[in-house]
C-alpha cells in the first residue's frame, strides 16, 4: 500500500469535513434523497487556489412544477432550476451535494474570469455523502482581464444581511463577494446599522466594506397595520453609519423607524446623508408593478440625490423571454427616467446593484428569487485608481463608472482620452470618434445591435457584435447634431443574461465652461412619474435567451 496516497486521502476527507462545518457553511436545500457529494478544487491558470462560486443546476432547463410534493407557482417554475450553490474556501476547495441524476455544475468568479460548466451523472443510489462515494471535479478558471491593474474596481451597493430581512451572516456575505470577484460592497440593511461594526472589521487589502443602510419608508395610516408598506419609497444612504432621516430611530420594529408624511421627509434624509459625507441613491424606482409609480412616490419633489439604481438584480439566467422581461421592463423604465433627469441638465450617476437577500441565490424554499439577485449581479465598476474609501466614493459620485451583470461584459469607452464622468467641450456639428472595448468571458453573439450608442436618450448608432470572439476593440464615429449640452451613454450586450452600460460622457456645447443646469432642474416629465408608465422605451434590453456553451 502507498502510505503517501492513503495519508493524502485521509487529509482531504478531514479538510472537506471541516469545510462543511465551517462558519461559511450553510444548510443546503435537498428535497431529494440519496445525496452524493461533488467536490474538488478551483484554481487559476497558475495553479493558485481561487475563492469562486460553485452551483448545481438541473441539467435539463425546464419548468419545475413540483418540489417536495408541492406545486410551484407560475413565474417561479423556471427559477427553481438552481438546486443550490456554495463558495470555495481560501484554499480553493468546494463541495456540492447532488441527488442521483444528471446535473449541471457551473463554476464562476465574475466577468473577469472564464465560466466553466460540465454535466455530471450521479448514479449511486445509496445515501453516501462521503468523498469516497462521490464525484471529484477540479476546475481551472483563467483570469482574462485584470481590471485592477487599470485602476478599475467592482462593487455591489445594495446588500442585505440577517440583521434585517437577509438570510446570511456578515462573514458569508464577504465570502460571496470574494467568490464573485468583487472588490467593495455597501451593507444596506433595512433601517438598521446593527451589522456595520462587524462588516467594517472584515476590511482587507483586497476588499473594502462600505457602511450604509436602506431607508425603507412607511406612511400612515397603513404603517402600523402593514409594517412593510411602501410609503415614500426605498433609498440607500451609502457611506453613513447612523439612521439618517429617521423619525423614530429607537423603535423596536425596524419597519417603523421611517414613517414619512411627505417628500420633505425624503429630502431631509438626502440632506442629512450629504452632511454626514454619504451618497444617496433612489432604489428600484419601478420595482412594484402594482404601484402606479413603483417605490418612488416623490418624483418631481426631491432633488440633489447622487445616483439612481438603474439596474436592480437580474432575472434568472437562460430563461424564456416572458419571464426575463418582467424584470427587464422595470429596469428599462428606470434607465429611461435616468435619461430624462440627465436631459434636464442634472449630473446624476447610474449604478447597478444586486439587492441580494441571499448570497447563495436560494432566498428560502418558498421564495421566487433563486439566483436572481446574488452578490454582484448586477455590479458597478468604478475607475478610482485605488481601493480607498475616498477614491471609490468620489468615482461613484462623479459617474466614472460602468455597470454590468455578474456575467459581464466589461465595457470601456473613451473619447479623446475622456471617459464616463468626464466633460468634453465640443461644437454643435462636431464628429466624435468613440473608442469602445467590449471584453467578454464567453464568446460574443452575432447581434446587429450588440453595441448601442445613445445620445440624449436616443439610440444614434448601432454596432454589430462579432460571433464567436471574446473581445472587440472598436473605433466608431458619430455626429453630435445638437444645439444644447448633451451626453453619451454606451450599452453592450451578449448572450442572455449579459449586458453592460456606461455612465454618461458629458458634451459641453457653446457657450463652454458649464455643462447642464447650475442648480437642480426638474424634468418636464417629472409631474407624470407618479402615474404608471406603460410605454416601453427603445432602450430595452436585448430579447435573446441563449445558454452558455457546455465546457470544462
N, C-alpha and C positions, 0 to 999 in steps of 0.2 A: 504494500500500500504506500502511496506517495503522501507522506505526512504533511508536506507543504500545501498540497491541494486540499486535504482534509481540513487543516487549520484555516486556510483561506475561506473555505465554505462555511465553517462554524462562525468565523468573524463576520461574514456577510449576513448570515441569518440573524446574529445578535444585533448587528448595526441596524438592519431593517426593522427588527422588532422594537428597538429603541425609538426609531423614527416614528413608527405608528403610534407610540405612546407619548411623543413629544408635545410641547406646548403648541406646536403648529399643526398637530394632527386634528382631525375632526371626525365625527360620526358620519360616515357616508350613508346616503340613502341606497339601500339594496333591497328592492322589492322581491327579487327572485332568490331562490335558494341555490345551493350548490355553487358557492362563490369560490373562484380561483384568484390567485394573485398574478398580476402582470407587474413586473418590476424591472429595474435596471438603472443605468447611469446616463446622464446627459452631459455632454462635453462640447467645447467649441472646437474650431479647426486645429487648434494647437494641442488638443487633448486636455485642456484645463476644465475643471468642473463648472457647470452653469446652474444658477438658480433659474428655472424655467417653469412653464405651465404645462401640465400633462392632463389630457382629457380623454374620457371614454364615451364614445358615441355609439348609438345603434348604427350598424354598418349600412343598413338599407334605410335611407332617409324617407320616411313616410309618416303619415299621421299616426300618433299614438293615441288610440281611442280609449284604452283602459289601462289603469295601473292599480295593482293590488285589488283587483276586482271592482274598482270604482270607475265610473265613466269620466272621461276627461272632457272638459267643456270646449266648445268650438272656439278657436282662436288660440287655445293652449296646445292643441294637438301636435303641432309641429315643434313647439318649444320643449316638448318632453324628450326630444331626440338626444339631448345631452344626459347621459346617465349620471356621471359625476366627474369632478375634476380635483386636482391637487397641485402642489408645487414641489419641486425638488429641493433638497437641502443645500447647504453651502458646499457640501461635497459632491453635489450632483445627483444624489440618489432619489428615486421616486418610487411610489407603488400605487397601483390601481387595483381594485377588486372587481372581477368580472364574473358573472354567472356563465354557465355553459351556453355556448352560442357563438355567433360571429359578431365581432366588434371592430369599430374603427378607433385606433389610438392616434391622437393628434398631439404634437409637441410644438410649442411656440414660445417666442420671447419678444413680441412686439415687432414693429415694422422694420427694424434694423437687422433682423436675423431671418434666416430661412425658416419656412414652416415645413415640418415633416409629418407624414401620415403613413399608416400601414394598417391593413386589415388582418386581424388575428382570429383564429378559431379556438375556442376553449371547449374541448371535447370531454374532459373528465367529468364524470357525474358526481363523484364524491365531494362532500363539503370539506375541502382541504385548502386552507389559506396559507399554508407554508410555502416558502420559496421553492422547496424541493418538489412540490406538486404543482407549481405554477409555470409561468412563461417569462423568461428573461428577454427583454428588448432594450438594447442600448442605442443611443442616438447621438448624432453629431449635428449641431446647428452652426452654420457658417455666419460669422459676423460680416455682413455685406457692406454696411455703411456706418462709419464711425462718426456720428454727428457731434459728439463731444469734442473731437479734435478740430471741428469747425466752429466751436462756440455755441452749439445748439443743444438744448436740454429739454426733455419732455416731461410733462406733469399732468396730474389729474386734480381739478379744482373742486370736485363735488363728491365727497366720500362720507359714508355713514358707518358708525360702529355700534356695538351693543350698548353704548351709553345713551342712544336714543332708540331708533327702530331698526338699526342694522343687526346683522346676525353674527358679526365677527369681533374678536378681540383686537386690540391695537397691534400686538405682535403679528397676528395673522394678516392684518391689512398691510403692514410694512413688508412682510414676506411676499404678498401678492404683488406689490408694487415692483419689487426687485424682479420677480418672475416675469412681469410684463415689460421689463426694460425701461421702467420709469425712473426719473431722477428726482422728482419732487412731487408733493401732493399736499392738498389742504384738507384737513379733517373738518367737516362741516356738519356736525350732528345738529338735529333739530333743537333749537332753543336751549342748548346746554354747552358748557365748556368743560364738563367734568373730565373728559378724557385727554385734555390738552397737555397736562403735565407729563403723563406717560408718553404721549405722542412725541413731544419735544425731546424726551430723554433718549429716543431711538435715532436721533440725528447721527449721521456718519459722513465720512468724506464723499461717499457716492450717493447719499440720499438726504434730501432737505425736507423735513416735515414743517409745513406752514400751518399756523393757527387759523381758526375761523369758526363759523357756525352758520347754519341755515336759519335765517329769520323766517319763522313759519307763523304767519299771522292768522288770527281768528277774528271774528266780528260778532258783536251782539246783534240780535238776541240768540243766535244759533251756537255761540261759543260753548255755553255750558252744556247744552243738550248734545252737541256734536263737537267734541274736543278737537277734531281734525278738520273742522270747517275751513274752507279756503280763505275766507276773509279778504285781505288785500294782497294776497299772493305770497309767493316764496321768493326770498332773495338771499344770496350768500354774502356775508361780510367776511372778507379774506384778509388775514394779517392782523386780526384783533384777538384779544384774549378775554374779553368781557361781553356781556349781553347788551350790545349797543342797541339803543332804541327800545328796550323792553319796558312794558307798562307795569309788570309785576314779576320782577326777576326772581323773587323768592317763592313763587307759587310751587307747591308740591307737584303739580301736573305741568310737565314741560309744554304741553299744548295750550296752556292758559297764560303763558308769560308774555304773549304779544297779542292783546285784544285791542285792535285798532278801530277807530271810528271814522277815519278818512285818510286821504292821500297825504295830508300834512304829517301824519304819524310816520308814514314811509319816508318822507323827506327828512324828518328828524333823525331817523336811523341812518340814512345816507350821510347826512352832515356829521353825525357823531362818529361814524366809521372813518371819515376823512380826518376828523380831528384826532383820531387815535392812530393815524398813519396807515389805514387799511384801504382796500379796494372794495367796491360794491358791484355785485352782478345780479341782474334780473334772471331768475331761473325759469327754465322750460315755459316760456311765455304762452304757448298754445297747447300745453300738455293735456288739459282736461277738456276733452271734446264736448262734454255735457254742459260746460260753462260757456256763456256767449263769448268770453274773451280769454279763455284759458285761465291761467292763475294770476295774471296781472290785471287788476281792475283799476289801475291808476294811470293808464296811458294818457298822455296829454296833461298830466297834473304834476308829475315828478320830473326832476332834472338832475343833471350832473352825476348820474351813475357812470361807472367806469367801463362796464362790459355787459354784454348780453350772452346768455348761454344759447348760442345759435345751433349747437349740436349737442343734444342730450342723449347719451347712450346710443345704442344701435340695435335694430331688430335682430332676431335670431339669424345667424348666417345661413345662406343657401336654402332659403325657403321660397315657396311660390310668392309671386308679387302681391297677391291680395292680402297676405299677412304682413310682408315687409313694408308695404306702402302705408299702412295705418300709422306707423310712427314716422315714416319719412314725410308725410304731409305736415305733421306738427312742426318738425324741424324746418321744412321748406318755408312754412309761414313765418317762423322765427327769423330765418335768413332774410326773407322779403321785408319784414318790418325793420330789421337792422339796416338794410339798404336805404329805406326811406328816411331813417334817422340820420344816416350819413349824408343823404341828399339835402337835408335841411342845413347842413354845414356843421354838424356835431362830430367831434372825434370820439368815437366810442369803439372799443375793441370787441371783437367777436371771439368767444372762447368755446372750446369743445371739452366736454366732461363726461364722465360715466354715470354719475348719480348712483353709484353702486351701493346696494344694501347687503349684498352677499358676494364676497370676492371669489367664491367658488362657483358662482353662476347658478346656484340652485335656488336660493331665496325661499327655502322651505318647500315641503312636499306639495302643498296646495297652491303655490304661487305661480303666476304665469311668466315670470321673468327669468327663467333659467337662461343663462348665458347672455341675455340681452344687455345687461349693464354690469360687466365685470370690470375690474380695475383697468383704467386706461383705454376704455372702449366706449367713447372717443377720448382723445387726449389733445393737449396743446403743446406745441414746440415753441420755445422762445429762444431768440438769438441774444443771449445775455452775456456771453463771453466767459462767465464762470457760474458756479452754483451757489453764490452768495445770495442771501435773502434780499438785499437791496437791489442787486442786479436783476434777479428774477422778477421782483415786484415792479421795477421800472420798465422792464421789457413787456410785461403783461399790460401795464397801463398804456404804454405807447403803441401797442399793437405790433411790435417787432416779433411777429409770430405767424404760424400757420396751424391749422387743426387737421387732424386725421383720425381715422379709426385705428383700432389696435391691429388691423391688418394692413395699414398703410393706405396709399403710398406716401412716401416722403415727397414734399413739393417745395422746391426752391425757385424763387423768382427774383430777378433784379432788372432794373432799367438804368443803364449807365452807372452801374455800381450802387444804385439806390434800391432798397428792399422794402418789404411791407413795414409800415410805420413811419417811413421817410416821406419827405415832401420834395417834389421836383418843380422848378419853375419852367413853364412851357408857354408856347403861344397857341392861339385857338385852332390853328390849322396844322399844327406840327404833327409829323410822323414819329412814332416812338418804336424802338426795337426792344422787345422783351426777350430776355434770356430765361428759359424755363427748363428746369430739370425735374423729371418725374422718375423717382427711384423706387422700385418695387421689390418685394421679397418673393414674388412669384411672377410668372410670365404675364405680361400685359395682354389684354384682349384687343381685338380689332374693332375699335369703336369710332364711328365717324365723328363724334363729338366727345372723345375721351378727354380732351383738354378744352376748357371754355374760358374765354377772356370776357370779363364783364366790366363795362364802364357805366357808372351812374345807375346801376341796377338793370341794365340791358345787356344781353349777350351780343357782343360786337364781332366776335370771331370764334370759330371752332377749328380745332386742330385734331386730326385723327391720331389715335394711338396705334402703334405697330404691333401686330400679332406675334406673340412668342418672345419678344425681347424683354429683358429685365429692367432696362433703364432707357430713358430718352433724354437727349440734350437738344433743345430746340431754340432757334432764333427766329422770331416772327415779328412782323411789323403791323401796327395799327395806326389809323388816322384818328386824331382826337375829335375834331369837329364839334367843339363846344365853345360857347362864349363865357361860360361861368366855371368857377372852380369845380372840379370833379375828382373822380378816384377810379382806381382799377383794382379788381379782385380776380384771381385766377382759381379755377376749380380743376381737379383731375380725378378721373375715375378708372377703376379696373373692375375685374370680376366682383360681383356681389360677395362680400359686403365692404368693398374698398372704395373710399373716397377721401379727398383732401381739399382744403380750401385755404387760401391765404387771407391775411388781413389786408386792408387797403394800402396801396401806394397812392399818396395824395398828389394831385396835379394842380399846381397853383398857377392860374391864368392871370393875365394883366387885370388890374394893377398888382404887381408882385409884392410879396412881403407878408401876406396874411392869407392862410387858407381858411375858408369857411366863415362861420359867424364868430364875432368877438365874444359873444355870450350865448348861453344855451338858447336854441331855437326849436320850437315845437313844429314838427312836420304838419302840413295841411291835413294829412290823412289821420292825424292822431285822434281827432274827435270821433272817428268811426271805429277805432280799435276796440272799443268796449262793446261792440256787437260782433257776432260771429262772422269770420271771414271765410266765405265759401269758395272764392276763386283760387285756383292753383296757379301760382306764378310760373314763369318759364324756367326759373332756376331750380326746378325739382330735381331730385337725384335720379341717377340712371335707373331705368326699368329693366334690369337684367338679373338673372338668377343662375349663376354658374358655380359649380363646385370646384374645389381645389383638385388638382391632379393628384392621384394617389402615388406617393413615393416614400421611400425611406432612405 
